[in-house]
Structure formats: C-alpha cells, structure tokens
Amino acid sequence: TGTTRMHEVSTEARYNFGKKKAHAAVGAYVRLYDVETPYRSLSGDGRGGGRFDFGYWPTSVFRIRATGELAQPSQVMASEMSLLVSLRLMLEASF
C-alpha cells in the first residue's frame, strides 16, 4: 500500500546577489505517481506545481530565508482538494 513509483521532471532558475548577500530561485515540476491502496490501483497520476526560495543575509551572522510551494493535488485520490500551498520562514544565526 502506498506510492509504488514516482517520476519527476523539474526545472529551476536561481540568481545570487553577491556572496552572502541574497539569492532568489523559482522552479516548476511535473510528477507522475503509481499508487496502490487496498481499494484502488492507480497508474500515471500526474500533478504539477511550482516552488520559490528567497534568502537574505542582513549581516554575516544572520540569515532570513523564505520558501514555498504551490502544488496540484491528485484529481483521482483527492478530488475535493484544490491548490495546496506550503510556506516556510526560517531565521538563522551562525556563530
């Protein structure tokens, strides 16, 4: 039971604004899943999505990073769901 196979094709563009200053990235992907459950067997369930990543170093010690993802749910396994959104914010200090 669960995902028996997954394939992903993705692309990403990244730009660095100088060493330890800032970076930005955007990307997109398409995933194909084969899923096996006690009630259903599914092959080639396709989903797409996009990602972003932004990082900023206000000083050489502190870093702020924000990442996120927008994803399509399975129209077969979870047709009641719409767009899935994930956002993360990280604050880091290096000593």
C-alpha positions in Angstrom: 0.0 0.0 0.0 1.3 3.5 -0.9 3.3 5.0 -3.7 4.9 2.3 -5.7 6.7 4.5 -8.2 7.3 8.2 -8.8 8.9 10.2 -11.6 9.6 13.9 -11.6 10.7 16.4 -14.2 11.7 19.8 -12.8 13.4 23.0 -13.7 14.8 25.8 -11.6 16.3 29.3 -12.1 18.5 30.7 -9.4 20.2 34.1 -9.1 22.8 35.1 -6.4 23.1 38.8 -5.5 26.7 38.6 -4.4 28.4 36.3 -1.8 26.4 36.1 1.4 24.0 38.9 0.4 20.8 37.4 -1.1 19.6 34.8 -3.5 16.3 34.1 -5.3 15.0 31.0 -7.1 11.9 29.8 -8.8 11.1 26.4 -10.2 8.4 24.2 -11.6 7.8 20.5 -11.7 5.6 17.7 -13.0 5.3 14.4 -11.1 3.8 11.1 -12.1 2.8 8.6 -9.4 1.8 5.0 -9.4 -0.2 4.3 -6.2 -1.6 1.1 -4.7 -4.3 1.1 -2.0 -6.5 -1.7 -0.7 -9.4 -0.2 -2.6 -7.7 1.1 -5.8 -4.7 0.8 -8.0 -3.7 3.9 -9.9 -1.0 4.4 -12.6 0.3 7.6 -14.1 -1.5 10.0 -11.7 0.0 13.4 -12.9 0.4 16.5 -10.8 2.2 19.8 -11.3 3.5 22.6 -9.1 5.9 25.4 -8.5 8.5 26.4 -5.9 10.2 29.6 -4.8 13.1 30.3 -2.5 14.4 33.6 -1.2 17.3 34.1 1.2 18.8 37.3 2.6 21.8 37.9 4.9 21.3 41.2 6.7 24.7 40.6 8.4 27.4 37.9 8.0 25.9 36.2 11.1 22.2 36.3 10.5 20.2 34.8 7.6 16.5 35.1 6.7 15.0 32.5 4.3 11.5 32.1 2.9 10.5 29.1 0.8 7.2 28.0 -0.6 5.5 25.5 -2.9 2.2 25.5 -4.8 1.0 22.0 -5.8 -1.8 20.4 -7.5 -3.5 17.6 -5.6 -4.4 14.3 -7.1 -7.7 14.7 -9.0 -8.4 11.0 -8.6 -7.3 10.3 -5.0 -8.3 13.7 -3.5 -10.7 15.4 -5.9 -12.3 17.5 -3.1 -9.0 19.4 -2.6 -7.9 22.5 -4.6 -4.5 24.1 -4.7 -2.0 23.0 -1.9 0.1 25.8 -0.5 3.2 25.4 1.7 5.1 28.4 3.1 8.1 28.3 5.4 10.1 31.1 7.1 13.5 30.5 8.7 15.7 32.8 10.8 19.2 31.5 11.4 22.2 32.8 13.3 25.7 31.3 12.7 28.5 31.7 15.4 
